């Protein structure tokens, strides 16, 4: 089994899905080069979104929510490591969203 893996979390406001209410907020989990994207069900003002910092430029509840999501993803990742589970971007996303993982029988 592989002992080290790459892991990152990125937050971004998706300009391609812009509405009059704002830009939808997403989180992207990347593990060993494989990505999974999670809609955070929040919208942000495009004029306040700071792409480099991955946050809103005012003291907003959105920034608190981003911090909470990041903390939860890190906690789940660490739990999966402790339990020696196979961790993929998709399995972490499913654990975060509460979806059930499909088990493949060969």
N, C-alpha and C positions, 0 to 999 in steps of 0.2 A: 504494500500500500504506500502511496505517495505520502511523504511526511510534511512537505511544505506546499502551500498553495497561495496564489495571489488572491487578494480579496479587496474590493473597493466598493464604495457607495457614492453615487453622484445624484444630486438633486438638480432638476432643471424645469423651467417653464417652457412648455411646448408651443412655439410660435405658429407651427403649422395647424394647430387645432384652436386657434384664437377665436373667441366669441366676444360679444359686446360686454359680457360679464368679466372678461379678463383672460389670462392665459392659464390653462390647466397645469397643475403641478404634478410632476412625476419623480419617482426615485428609480435609479438604475443600479442593480446589483451586478457586479462582475466578479466571477470566480474562475480562475484559470482561463481567462479570455472568453468565457461564455457569459452571455448577458441575459438578464430577466428584468423586465420593466414593470413597475407598479404605479397605477394611477392613485394619487393620494386624495382624490375627491375634493380638492381645494382649487380655488382660482386666485391668481395674483394680478395686481395692476402691472401692466407691462412697463410703465414709467418708473416703477419702484423696484423692479426685479434687478438684482445685481448678479449677473451670470458668473462672474469670476469668483464671487464669495458664496454663491449658491444660497442666497438669502434675499429678503426684502430689505431695502435701505432704511425703512423706519422701524421703530420698536413695535413690532407687530406680533400678533398671536400666531401668525404663519411661521415666524422664526422659531417660536417655542414648539410648534407642531413638528417642524423639521427636526429639531433637536430630539424630540421624543421618538420620532420614527427611527432616527439614526441609532439612538440608544437601544431601542427594542430589537432592531436588526442585529446589532452587535451582541446583545444578550442571547438571542436565538442562535447566532453563529457559534458563540462560545459554548452554549449548551450542547449543540450538535457535536462539537469537537470533543467535549468531555465524555459524551456517550459513544464516541468513536463511530459516529454515523457517517455515511458517505454524504458529503456536502457539495451540492451543485447550486448554481444561481436559481434554478427552477425549484429545487427542493426547499431552499431558504424562502423564496417567494411564497410557496404554498404554505409553509409553516407560518409565515407572517400574516397571510390573508385568511388562514383557517381552512384553506381548501385541502381536500384529501389527495394524497399522492396515489397515482395509479401504480399498481405493482404489476410488473411484467413477468409472466410465467413463460419460461422457455421450454 
